[in-house]
Amino acid sequence: MRVVQLVEWRSDDEGESSFYLVTPEVCEELRALVAAGDKNAAWHLLKEKGDPLKVALKVEVAAF
């Protein structure tokens, strides 16, 4: 069994989201890089070690 986490990466310029499955260890590395302000390194790590989610996700938010 493999434990994975879902990571949403939102591009700053386009506002579009990509979703990746990563191990908890990679998720911690990503958090540390983003917290340090190194989003470029985080993006490269995500592309290298993440598995892109191949299905489309649709999230609807209802406002009441």
C-alpha positions in Angstrom: 0.0 0.0 0.0 1.2 3.5 -0.8 0.1 6.6 1.0 -0.2 9.7 -1.2 -1.4 13.2 -0.9 -3.2 15.4 -3.4 -1.4 18.6 -4.3 -3.1 21.5 -6.2 -0.6 23.7 -8.1 -2.1 27.0 -9.2 -0.2 28.9 -11.8 0.1 32.6 -10.9 -0.2 33.9 -14.4 -3.1 31.8 -15.7 -5.0 31.0 -12.6 -5.4 27.4 -13.7 -4.9 24.5 -11.4 -3.0 21.2 -11.9 -3.4 18.3 -9.5 -0.6 15.9 -8.6 -0.3 12.9 -6.3 2.8 12.9 -4.1 4.2 11.0 -1.1 4.0 12.7 2.3 7.8 13.3 2.2 7.6 15.1 -1.2 4.7 17.2 0.2 6.8 18.3 3.1 9.7 19.2 0.7 7.2 21.2 -1.4 5.9 23.1 1.7 9.4 24.0 2.8 10.4 25.3 -0.7 7.2 27.4 -1.0 7.6 28.7 2.5 11.2 29.7 1.6 9.8 31.6 -1.4 11.4 29.2 -4.0 8.3 28.4 -6.0 10.4 27.6 -9.1 12.3 24.8 -7.3 9.0 23.5 -5.9 7.5 23.4 -9.4 10.4 21.4 -10.7 10.3 19.0 -7.7 6.6 18.5 -8.3 7.0 17.8 -12.0 9.9 15.4 -11.2 8.4 13.4 -8.3 4.7 14.0 -8.6 2.2 11.9 -10.6 -0.2 14.1 -12.5 -3.8 13.4 -11.9 -5.2 12.2 -15.2 -8.9 12.8 -14.5 -10.7 16.1 -14.6 -11.8 17.4 -11.2 -14.8 19.8 -11.0 -15.3 21.6 -7.7 -18.5 23.5 -7.2 -19.0 25.9 -4.4 -22.5 26.8 -3.3 -23.1 30.2 -1.7 -26.0 30.6 0.6 
